[in-house]
Amino acid sequence: MSTSTYDLTWDLDVFFEGGSNSHQFMEHLDKIKTELNTFEQEVESWEIPTDAKNSSLSVLLEKLQQVSQNIRQAGAFVSCLQAQNTKDTRANELRGMVTTLSSKFSTTLTNFDEKLSKIDEETWNGLLNQDSLQVLSYVLNERRRKAAEKLPKEQEAIINALSIDGYHGWGEMYDTIVSHVKIPFEENGQKVELSVGQASNKFSNPDPHVRRKVFEEWEKAWDEQSDLLASTLNHLSGFRLSVYKQRGWDHILKEALTYNRMKKETLDVMWEVISDLKQPFADFLQRKAELLGVDKLSWCDLDAPVGEVNTTYSYQGGAEFILKHFENFGEELTAFTKKAFEDRWIEAEDRPGKQPGGFCTSFPVNEQSRIFMTYSGTPSNVSTLAHELGHAFHSYAMKDTHPLNRSYAMNVAETASTFAEMIVSDAAVNNAENDDVKLALLEDKIQRSVALLMNIHARFLFETRFYEERKNGLVNKKRLNELMEEAQKEAYLDSLKEYHPLFWGSKLHFFITGVPFYNFPYTFGFLFSLGIYAQAVKEGKGYEQKYMAMLEDTGSMMVEELAMKHLGIDLTKREFWEEGVKLCIKDVEEFMEMTKNK
């Protein structure tokens, strides 16, 4: 394998030198301002075409594409700065600048989209027959349809302007609150303060006393901030609901389903199947409790490893493991991943002051991605790293598609990432050196199924119920705790002894303004990728090109259409979802068999 040693920190200077004090970045923002002003004026003066041979739409779309890519580049850079150092106050100021530019762009796009919606049907169909527009017909029709469902442009412009300090302001408030959360912990006789990211890693510690102690301090720390967190969540959701009401949208999931290019029947049948087939996972949690020597698991035990095996990988070892098993799938994925490691696309260092969690973000101007995580050497960390590399590969697979066809929703975004993660977790289980190691890795794999079929379900139940209650007024923190605990009990079939009622505050996903209902797409992507993975295992290396062809289409069709075209399946029917959940149950059955005499 590789002879080079991979760096644990990423390279951001290739985009803009100097971090949050970068002069290059300020020049980039100035360039966006100029481009935005020009684009705004041209949209304003654009006369609605009445002739199908009119080429002005193509010209405007080229400018839209340029501004969009530059704003995304800026947003990605600031996200990286904020993630690598929560104390970087300058990065927070830059976030405000980018948000302002994004809001102005949204306002201009609202005007543009409204004009699209006013083009008469005959002219519109004629325009879409132009060579330059044909390839964009899905996304252009989508823009027209969405515009027809919104308020007049003047009112949408007001919403965008108010959202900077309203809606997005509350999202930024959450980041500020979290940057002040510290979890006290005693390590080697010394008292230290853990960041949220470092503390969450302790929940996979094999020592139950460590998990318990961290969880007690974790609950206390989030409870201390709960008044601020409840206020933030209420105002953020209140803003969103007010906008829905003004637009006449009566269903709280309308925006989320539209954004994910997905039918409600698909979402309903997915959760229905999961609810019907969930019992084996509750049985697994009970068996895990017995193996850990307790009557029932507590929330802080969910990620606890089973058995004495504590497999760890150095960062180099984890990278080489991923590369070795990606090779079995395809050459392009392997070469791409090697480049990501060698060119320092990944920030993995375990140090204080970093944001919790992991993400992958795209820098469209350079056609590169950057991956953020905190790597501490667990098999789960290796899976997370593979997961984020899958996201990056998705962007790479779309490099030859039209830039305006590269905007894919979160549910299909989670497909490539989960697919990559499965290659690695399956390989880890199948190549285990003995039964103890295999059991530990199998348990880790099943735990991801539990997270996606139970934890995410709890988030979905909580959020939909919270939004319904929020329509009637503010929801206090006591009620938020109750709603969360009820959702967790239902989603986990009441198989735990103790829950995490403050999860609504500790989970960033409830406070993200860019994507509404940041929950069900994870489960969709997980089960969708299981179907694709099963096909890939059958076909071997030859499947990579088919897989990349499917990824290329993710930005230009409904998910139901994507599944029918590339897999020949109907997502509104139970069969596909049942097959996916049953694949997860197979892992549980193997685990139960391996542990029946333990």
C-alpha positions in Angstrom: 0.0 0.0 0.0 1.1 3.6 0.3 4.6 4.5 1.5 3.7 8.1 2.2 2.4 9.2 5.6 -0.9 11.0 5.4 -1.3 14.3 7.2 -4.1 14.6 9.9 -4.8 18.3 9.0 -6.3 19.7 5.8 -5.0 22.2 3.4 -7.3 25.3 3.0 -4.6 27.6 1.7 -5.0 26.1 -1.8 -8.4 28.0 -1.9 -7.5 31.2 0.0 -4.3 31.7 1.9 -4.3 33.0 5.4 -7.3 31.4 7.0 -9.9 33.8 8.5 -7.5 36.7 7.8 -7.2 35.9 4.2 -6.9 38.9 1.8 -7.6 36.5 -1.1 -10.9 35.5 0.5 -12.0 39.2 1.0 -11.2 39.8 -2.7 -13.4 36.7 -3.5 -16.3 38.2 -1.5 -15.8 41.6 -3.3 -15.9 39.7 -6.6 -19.2 38.0 -5.6 -20.7 41.4 -4.6 -19.8 42.8 -8.1 -21.2 39.7 -9.9 -24.3 39.8 -7.8 -25.0 43.4 -8.6 -24.6 42.7 -12.3 -26.8 39.6 -12.1 -29.4 41.5 -10.1 -29.6 44.3 -12.7 -29.7 41.9 -15.6 -32.5 39.8 -14.1 -34.4 43.0 -13.3 -34.2 44.3 -16.9 -34.7 40.9 -18.5 -37.8 40.9 -20.6 -39.9 37.7 -20.4 -39.4 35.8 -23.7 -42.3 35.5 -26.1 -40.2 33.8 -28.8 -38.9 30.2 -28.5 -35.7 31.2 -30.3 -34.8 33.9 -27.7 -31.3 33.1 -26.3 -31.3 35.5 -23.4 -32.2 32.8 -20.9 -29.1 30.8 -21.7 -26.9 33.9 -21.1 -28.6 34.6 -17.7 -28.2 30.9 -16.6 -24.4 31.1 -17.3 -24.2 34.1 -15.0 -26.4 32.4 -12.4 -24.1 29.4 -12.5 -21.0 31.5 -11.9 -22.4 33.4 -8.9 -23.8 30.2 -7.4 -20.4 28.5 -7.6 -18.6 31.4 -6.1 -21.0 31.7 -3.2 -20.8 28.0 -2.5 -17.0 28.2 -2.5 -17.2 31.0 0.1 -19.7 29.2 2.2 -17.6 26.0 2.2 -14.4 27.9 3.2 -16.2 29.6 6.2 -17.7 26.3 7.3 -14.2 24.8 7.4 -12.8 27.7 9.4 -15.6 27.5 11.9 -15.3 23.8 12.3 -11.6 23.6 12.8 -11.6 26.3 15.6 -14.8 27.2 17.5 -13.0 30.2 19.0 -12.3 31.8 15.6 -14.5 34.9 16.0 -13.4 36.3 12.7 -14.8 33.2 11.0 -18.1 33.9 12.6 -18.0 37.4 11.2 -17.2 36.0 7.7 -20.2 33.7 8.1 -22.4 36.7 8.5 -21.0 38.3 5.3 -21.6 35.1 3.3 -25.1 34.8 4.7 -25.8 38.3 3.6 -24.6 37.6 0.0 -26.6 34.3 -0.1 -29.7 36.1 1.0 -29.3 38.8 -1.7 -28.7 36.0 -4.3 -31.9 34.3 -3.1 -33.9 37.5 -3.6 -32.5 37.9 -7.1 -33.3 34.2 -7.8 -36.9 34.7 -6.6 -37.3 37.5 -9.1 -35.7 35.3 -11.8 -38.0 32.3 -11.0 -41.1 34.5 -10.9 -40.3 35.6 -14.5 -39.7 32.0 -15.5 -43.2 31.1 -14.2 -44.7 33.9 -16.3 -43.4 32.5 -19.7 -46.4 31.1 -21.5 -46.4 27.3 -21.9 -45.9 27.1 -25.6 -42.9 29.5 -25.5 -41.5 27.7 -22.5 -41.6 24.3 -24.2 -40.0 25.8 -27.3 -37.2 27.3 -25.2 -36.5 24.0 -23.6 -35.9 22.5 -27.0 -32.8 24.8 -27.4 -29.6 22.7 -27.3 -28.2 24.7 -24.4 -31.4 24.3 -22.3 -32.5 20.8 -23.1 -30.1 19.2 -20.6 -31.5 21.6 -17.9 -35.2 20.9 -18.5 -35.8 19.1 -15.2 -34.2 21.8 -13.0 -35.8 24.6 -15.0 -39.2 23.1 -14.7 -38.6 22.6 -11.0 -37.7 26.3 -10.6 -40.9 27.3 -12.4 -43.1 25.0 -10.3 -41.6 26.2 -7.0 -42.0 29.8 -8.0 -45.7 29.3 -8.6 -46.0 28.0 -5.1 -44.4 31.0 -3.5 -45.5 34.5 -2.7 -45.0 37.4 -5.1 -41.3 38.4 -5.5 -41.6 41.5 -3.3 -42.9 39.5 -0.4 -40.3 36.8 -0.9 -37.6 39.5 -1.0 -38.7 40.8 2.4 -38.6 37.2 3.8 -35.1 36.8 2.5 -34.0 40.1 4.0 -35.5 39.4 7.4 -34.1 35.8 7.4 -30.5 37.1 7.8 -31.0 38.3 11.3 -34.1 36.2 12.0 -34.0 32.7 10.7 -30.3 32.3 10.0 -29.4 34.4 13.0 -31.0 31.8 15.3 -29.0 29.0 13.5 -25.8 31.0 14.2 -26.9 31.6 17.8 -26.9 27.8 18.2 -23.3 27.6 17.1 -22.4 30.3 19.5 -24.1 28.5 22.4 -22.4 25.2 21.6 -18.9 26.8 21.4 -19.3 27.6 25.1 -20.4 24.1 26.2 -17.6 22.3 28.0 -17.8 18.9 29.6 -15.6 18.5 32.7 -13.7 15.2 32.8 -10.9 13.6 34.9 -8.2 11.9 32.8 -5.0 10.4 34.3 -5.7 12.3 37.6 -6.0 15.6 35.8 -9.2 17.6 35.3 -9.8 18.6 31.7 -12.6 20.3 29.9 -13.8 18.4 26.8 -15.3 20.0 23.8 -18.7 18.6 22.7 -16.9 16.6 20.0 -14.4 15.1 22.3 -17.0 14.2 24.9 -19.3 12.5 22.4 -16.3 10.2 21.5 -16.3 9.0 25.1 -19.7 7.3 24.7 -17.9 4.5 22.8 -15.4 4.0 25.6 -15.4 0.4 26.9 -15.4 1.5 30.6 -19.0 1.9 31.8 -17.9 4.4 34.5 -16.4 6.7 31.9 -19.5 6.6 29.8 -21.7 7.2 32.9 -19.6 10.1 34.2 -19.4 11.8 30.8 -23.2 11.3 30.3 -24.0 12.9 33.7 -21.8 15.9 32.9 -23.2 16.0 29.4 -26.8 16.2 30.6 -25.8 18.8 33.1 -23.9 21.0 30.5 -26.8 20.9 28.0 -29.4 21.5 30.8 -27.4 24.7 31.9 -27.9 26.0 28.3 -31.5 24.7 27.9 -33.3 28.0 28.3 -31.2 29.6 25.6 -31.5 26.4 23.4 -35.3 26.3 23.8 -35.6 29.9 22.9 -33.4 29.4 19.9 -35.3 26.4 18.6 -38.7 28.0 19.2 -37.7 31.2 17.3 -36.0 29.3 14.4 -39.0 27.0 13.9 -41.5 29.9 14.5 -39.8 31.8 11.6 -40.1 28.8 9.4 -43.8 28.2 10.2 -44.6 31.9 9.7 -43.2 31.7 6.2 -45.1 28.5 5.5 -48.3 30.2 6.7 -47.8 33.2 4.5 -47.2 30.9 1.4 -50.3 28.9 2.2 -48.4 25.7 2.9 -50.4 23.7 5.4 -48.2 20.7 5.7 -45.0 21.0 7.7 -43.1 18.5 5.5 -43.9 20.2 2.2 -40.6 22.1 2.0 -38.6 19.0 3.1 -40.2 16.7 0.6 -39.9 19.2 -2.2 -36.3 19.8 -1.4 -35.6 16.0 -1.3 -37.5 15.6 -4.6 -39.5 12.9 -2.9 -43.2 11.9 -2.6 -45.0 11.7 0.7 -46.1 8.1 -0.1 -42.4 7.1 -0.3 -41.7 8.6 3.1 -44.8 7.1 4.7 -44.2 3.6 3.4 -40.5 3.7 4.5 -41.4 4.6 8.1 -44.3 2.1 8.1 -42.0 -0.8 7.1 -39.4 0.2 9.6 -42.0 0.4 12.4 -43.4 -3.0 11.4 -40.0 -4.7 11.3 -38.2 -3.1 14.3 -38.5 -5.8 16.9 -35.3 -7.6 16.1 -33.3 -4.4 16.8 -35.0 -4.1 20.3 -34.0 -7.8 20.9 -30.5 -6.9 19.9 -30.4 -4.1 22.4 -31.6 -6.4 25.1 -28.9 -9.0 24.2 -26.3 -6.2 24.2 -27.5 -5.2 27.7 -27.0 -8.8 28.9 -23.5 -8.9 27.4 -22.6 -5.7 29.2 -24.0 -7.1 32.4 -26.9 -4.8 32.9 -30.7 -5.3 32.9 -31.3 -2.7 30.2 -29.2 -0.3 28.3 -29.1 3.4 29.1 -28.7 6.0 26.4 -24.9 6.3 27.2 -24.5 2.6 26.6 -25.8 2.5 23.0 -22.3 3.1 21.5 -20.5 0.9 24.0 -18.3 -1.8 22.5 -19.2 -5.4 23.2 -16.5 -7.6 24.7 -12.9 -6.9 25.6 -11.7 -6.3 22.1 -10.8 -2.7 21.5 -9.5 -2.6 18.0 -7.9 0.7 17.1 -6.4 1.9 13.9 -3.8 4.6 13.5 -4.9 7.3 11.0 -2.5 5.8 8.5 -3.8 2.3 9.2 -7.4 3.4 8.8 -6.6 5.1 5.5 -4.9 2.1 4.2 -7.7 -0.2 5.3 -10.2 2.0 3.4 -8.1 2.1 0.2 -7.5 -1.7 0.3 -11.3 -2.4 0.3 -12.3 0.3 -2.0 -10.0 -1.4 -4.5 -12.4 -4.4 -4.5 -15.2 -2.1 -5.8 -13.5 0.0 -8.4 -10.5 1.8 -9.7 -12.0 5.3 -9.8 -13.2 5.3 -6.2 -9.7 4.1 -5.1 -7.7 6.6 -7.2 -10.0 9.4 -6.0 -9.6 8.4 -2.3 -5.8 8.2 -2.6 -5.7 11.7 -4.0 -7.9 13.0 -1.1 -5.5 11.6 1.4 -2.3 12.7 -0.4 -3.6 16.2 -1.2 -4.7 16.8 2.4 -8.5 17.1 1.8 -9.2 15.8 5.3 -9.1 17.4 8.8 -9.0 14.5 11.3 -6.8 15.7 14.2 -8.1 14.9 17.7 -7.6 18.3 19.5 -9.7 20.6 21.6 -11.6 23.5 20.1 -13.0 21.7 17.1 -16.7 21.4 16.3 -18.4 18.1 17.0 -19.4 15.6 14.3 -18.2 15.2 10.7 -19.1 16.6 7.3 -17.9 16.9 3.7 -18.2 20.1 1.8 -17.6 20.9 -1.8 -15.4 23.7 -3.3 -17.0 23.9 -6.8 -14.6 26.4 -8.3 -11.6 24.0 -7.7 -13.7 20.9 -8.1 -12.4 19.6 -4.8 -14.0 18.6 -1.5 -12.9 18.9 2.2 -13.8 16.4 4.9 -14.0 17.3 8.6 -14.0 14.8 11.6 -12.2 14.0 14.8 -10.3 10.8 14.4 -9.5 8.8 17.6 -8.8 5.4 16.0 -12.0 3.4 16.6 -13.5 1.2 13.9 -16.5 3.6 14.0 -14.1 6.5 13.1 -12.8 4.5 10.1 -16.4 4.0 9.0 -17.1 7.7 9.4 -14.1 8.6 7.3 -15.2 6.2 4.6 -18.7 7.7 4.8 -17.4 11.3 4.3 -15.2 10.1 1.4 -18.3 8.7 -0.2 -19.8 12.2 -0.1 -16.7 13.6 -1.8 -16.8 10.8 -4.4 -20.4 11.8 -5.2 -19.3 15.3 -6.2 -16.4 13.8 -8.2 -18.8 11.5 -10.1 -20.8 14.5 -11.2 -17.8 16.4 -12.6 -18.9 16.0 -16.2 -22.5 17.0 -15.7 -23.7 20.6 -16.2 -23.0 22.6 -13.0 -26.7 23.5 -12.7 -27.5 19.7 -12.7 -25.2 19.0 -9.7 -27.4 20.2 -7.0 -28.7 17.0 -5.4 -30.8 16.7 -2.2 -29.8 15.3 1.1 -31.6 11.9 0.8 -29.5 10.9 -2.3 -26.5 12.7 -0.8 -26.5 10.1 1.9 -26.6 7.3 -0.6 -23.0 7.5 -1.8 -21.7 8.1 1.7 -23.5 5.1 3.2 -22.5 3.0 0.2 -18.8 3.7 0.9 -19.2 3.1 4.6 -20.8 -0.3 3.9 -17.8 -1.4 1.8 -15.5 -0.7 4.7 -17.7 -2.0 7.6 -18.5 -5.3 5.7 -14.8 -5.8 4.9 -14.0 -5.2 8.6 -16.5 -7.9 9.7 -15.5 -10.4 7.0 -11.8 -10.0 7.6 -11.9 -10.2 11.4 -8.9 -12.1 12.8 -11.1 -14.1 15.3 -14.7 -14.4 16.6 -14.2 -11.8 19.3 -13.0 -9.2 16.9 -15.8 -10.2 14.4 -18.4 -9.8 17.1 -17.2 -6.4 18.1 -17.2 -5.2 14.5 -20.6 -6.8 13.7 -22.0 -5.0 16.8 -20.6 -1.7 15.6 -22.2 -2.3 12.2 -25.6 -3.2 13.7 -25.3 -0.1 15.9 -25.4 2.0 12.8 -28.6 0.3 11.7 -30.0 1.0 15.2 -29.0 4.7 14.7 -30.6 5.0 11.3 -33.8 3.0 12.0 -34.4 4.0 15.6 -32.5 7.1 16.5 -33.3 9.0 13.3 -36.9 7.8 13.7 -37.0 9.4 17.1 -35.7 12.6 15.6 -38.4 12.5 12.9 -41.2 11.8 15.4 -40.0 14.5 17.8 -39.6 17.2 15.1 -42.9 16.6 13.3 -44.8 16.7 16.7 -42.8 19.7 17.9 -43.7 21.6 14.8 -47.4 20.8 15.1 -47.3 22.1 18.7 -45.3 25.1 17.8 -48.1 26.2 15.5 -50.1 27.0 18.7 -47.3 29.0 20.4 -44.0 28.6 22.2 -43.1 25.2 23.5 -41.2 25.3 26.8 -38.1 23.3 27.6 -40.0 20.9 30.0 -42.4 20.0 27.1 -39.5 19.7 24.7 -37.9 17.2 27.0 -41.2 15.3 27.2 -41.7 15.2 23.5 -38.1 14.0 23.0 -38.4 11.3 25.6 -41.8 10.1 24.2 -40.3 10.0 20.7 -37.2 8.0 21.9 -39.4 5.5 23.8 -41.6 4.9 20.7 -38.7 4.7 18.3 -36.7 2.3 20.5 -39.8 0.2 21.4 -39.1 1.3 25.0 -36.1 -1.0 25.1 -33.9 1.4 27.1 -33.7 2.1 30.9 -32.8 5.7 30.5 -33.1 8.2 27.6 -31.7 11.6 26.6 -34.5 14.1 26.9 -32.2 17.0 26.1 -31.2 15.5 22.8 -33.3 18.2 21.1 -30.7 20.7 22.4 -27.5 18.6 21.9 -28.2 17.7 18.3 -27.1 20.3 15.8 -29.5 18.9 13.1 -32.6 20.5 14.7 -31.0 23.9 14.3 -29.8 23.8 10.7 -31.6 26.5 8.6 -30.2 25.4 5.2 -32.1 22.1 5.1 -35.5 21.5 6.8 -36.1 18.3 8.7 -32.5 17.1 8.7 -33.4 13.6 9.7 -35.4 11.2 7.4 -33.0 11.7 4.4 -30.4 9.8 6.4 -32.6 6.7 6.7 -33.7 7.0 3.1 -30.1 7.2 2.0 -29.1 4.2 4.2 -31.8 1.9 2.9 -31.5 3.1 -0.7 -27.8 2.5 -0.7 -28.4 -1.0 0.8 -30.2 -1.9 -2.4 -27.4 -0.5 -4.6 -24.8 -2.2 -2.5 -26.5 -5.6 -2.8 -26.4 -5.1 -6.6 -22.7 -4.1 -6.5 -21.7 -7.2 -4.5 -23.5 -9.3 -7.2 -21.8 -7.6 -10.1 -18.3 -6.9 -8.7 -15.9 -4.3 -10.2 -18.0 -3.9 -13.4 -20.7 -2.1 -11.4 -18.7 1.0 -10.7 -19.6 2.7 -14.1 -23.3 2.0 -13.6 -23.1 3.3 -10.0 -21.4 6.5 -11.2 -24.1 6.9 -13.9 -26.7 6.8 -11.2 -24.9 9.4 -9.1 -24.7 11.7 -12.2 -28.5 11.6 -12.4 -29.1 12.5 -8.7 -29.3 16.3 -9.4 -31.8 16.1 -12.2 -34.8 13.8 -11.3 -37.2 12.8 -8.6 -35.9 10.0 -6.4 -38.8 7.7 -7.5 -37.7 8.2 -11.1 -34.0 7.7 -10.2 -34.8 4.4 -8.5 -37.0 3.2 -11.4 -34.4 4.1 -14.1 -31.3 2.6 -12.4 -32.7 -0.1 -10.1 -36.1 -0.9 -11.7 -37.9 -0.4 -8.4 -41.0 1.4 -7.2 -40.2 3.4 -4.0 -43.8 3.9 -3.1 -44.3 0.1 -2.5 -43.2 -1.8 0.6 -41.1 -4.5 -1.2 -37.9 -2.4 -1.6 -37.9 -1.1 1.9 -38.6 -4.5 3.4 -35.6 -6.0 1.5 -33.4 -3.3 2.9 -34.5 -3.6 6.5 -34.3 -7.4 6.3 -30.6 -7.1 5.2 -30.0 -5.3 8.5 -31.9 -7.9 10.4 -29.6 -10.6 8.9 -26.7 -8.9 10.8 -28.8 -9.0 14.0 -29.5 -12.7 13.5 -25.8 -13.5 13.0 -25.0 -11.5 16.2 -27.7 -13.3 18.2 -26.4 -16.7 17.0 -22.8 -15.8 17.9 -23.8 -14.6 21.4 -26.5 -17.2 22.4 -24.1 -19.1 24.7 -22.2 -16.1 26.1 
